[in-house]
Amino acid sequence: MSGRRVMRGALVTVVCLAAACATRPLARQMAHEESGRAGIEQTRVLDLSPGVTATLVAPSSLDLRQPVELIVYALPNGNSTAETMGRAMSDSAGWRFDIQHIAAQTRALRTRGVPQAVVAYVEAEGKSWPAWRAKRGYATANARIVGMVDQIRAALGRPLHLTVTLTGHSGGGSFMFGFIEGQDSLPAWLTRIAFLDANYNFAPSHVDKLLVWLQGDAQRRLVVLAYDDREIMLDGKKVVSDAGGTWRASQRMLESLGASRPFVRDTLGPFLRYRAPQVEILLHPNPQNRILHTAMIGDMNGYMHAVLTGRPSYERGPSVLKAERVYVPFIRGPVVLPAATPPDIPARARDALGGTAFIEAIAHAPRDEREAAVRRELLAGNIPSFLRTLRIVKASAVSPDGTAHTVTYEVMPDYLAIGSDSDFVRMPMTPYTAQAFCDAFGFVLPTAKMVDDIWTAAPVHVEPRPLTQDRDSARTFLQHHRIIEEQLAGQPRGAFVAGIKKDVVVTNRLLERTNRVAIYGWHHLSGQPIQPVYAGHVDWYVDYSHGIRPVRRWMQVDGVRMTFEAVLADSVRRALLSNEGALATTRYGQP
């Protein structure tokens, strides 16, 4: 057929994965883990973002038709997810496994009126949410945190009666404040915020947003646990600064919130309790000047109390906030977690715009509004179903010592598009919009070498047809898309195709000048690209010829599972993905 040919390279192969990117409710696909007394739990580890995981643990009997309570638990500094979950102690188990026992406490919660509690343990790269946010810049990090929580909700299948508790211990409070600061108003589905000795960064500027949220529904609760940490010592030095600590932060909260919601003071066990409508602040006076940072959460059942307080059945009975672990019968042995998998791309909504209608909707929009609309549609899952069926590309390289290495990775069969299978448009976009999609669903943008390997693997190619008028117009995007569709006439929908766009790529050329986008490819049938690696366009520039080919971040290298970044950091194996040697940047935007 004219303008089309099939090529299969010796070093690159392709196979179809029938359901590689299918959307599946968590309750139907989580791994199962046996339990002694508490029944069976389901576990799934989500690879939310480079270095960030969310481990979702739910009861096996989870019924999405009934109310579900999702508890987003941001981990403290220095703790892994397994350590935070806790385990029965043995000589080989480290002390961190015995300080929080959030898994056992959650199992106990399910027997105390919260039968459908699902915990999402959210762990940051480097085991520090404060460091993670600071490294990325707070505005960028906060927006990503808001997106992560939405991804976790989506992983549950977005049941109709889903409520969310946002909580965390120690440095996990940074994640919580990132969620609060990352949006104009707090969502209606958020029903409880519980700072577990984690409110270090509270400022009066947070008050208005919290008050508006509380006023929106009488069932919402704000809970704080803290202790007098002003004079505690470790190795002869004060643990907190003269202005820091959660005791002082809690005093700021009492003062700021008390202006509109006067507090009533009483006691609960060893705690001073300050209560106002929908708010409870518990402060341990710490007369013995001990470090109670983790003791309040684990030894005193503080996590359980924070989730239960305010519920009528709990308020009528005895408090669990005491120096006796009430969850001991629910502690299990070692924690074995499944491998992390990326979040599923959301199912396309029935009323989502088709590609043609979307182009009309953005045809006259300013650049920033157009880009925001593209991002919104992509993150909502408004993409053709055929893009969810990934293909496998395999490449080989020989190291200087003569050792052969192989890499296998998954790619979308065509360029990222908006719309349905019958009405879609291959959509040019800025590298930051593309990166946001990739970050959200476990993809990366390719290198120039990978673009070549993908082209060799793809069985379908067409000759490029450049356009010269109104290159950055949305209607030109549609015009070029229709040209490609004419060239592909007769091919099955979702055919593995390459050579129809210039790829947005990662390359060291991005370091030559700031705020640039790099493009490469658009191959002739001979295999020669029209566009060599070029980073001369400013990063907001988008034209009809730009395309986004998402590549799965996790790969198989010599039979071992590795991330894209790890392969490029390997001095021997990076040649599998890069012709430039070491790459100093592997993404667009903050790391």
Buried (B, 14 or more C-beta within 10 A) or exposed (E): EEEBEEBEBEEBBBEEBEEBBBBBBBBEEBEEBEBEEBEEBBBBBBBBBBBBBBBBBBBBBBEBEEBBBBBBBBBBBEBBBBBBBBBBEEEEBEEBBBBBBBBBBBBBBBEBEBBBBBBBBBBBBEBBBBBBBEBBEBEBBBBBBBBBBBBBBBBBBBBEEBBBBBBBBBBBBBBBBBBBBBBEEBBEEBBBBBBBBBBBBBEEEBBEBBBEBBEBEEEBBBBBBBBBBBEBEEEEEBBBEEEBBBBBBBBBBBEBBBEEBEBEEEEBBBBBBBBBEBBBBBBBEBEEEEEBBBBBBBBBBBBBBBBBBBBEEBEEEEBBBBEEBBBEEBBBEEBEBEEBBBBBBBBBEEEBBBBBBBBBBBEEEEEEEBBBBBBEBBBBBBBBBBBBBBBBBBBBBEEEEEEEBBBBBBBBBBBBBBBBBEBBBBBBBBBBBBBBBBBBBBBBBBBBBBBBBBBBBBBBBBBBEEBEEEBBBBBBBBBBBEBBEEBBEEBEEBBBBBBBBBBBBBBBBBEEEEEBBBBBBBBEBEEEBBBEBBBEBEBEBBBBBBBBBBBBBBBBBBEEEBBBBBBBBBEBBBBBBBEBEEBEBBBBBEE
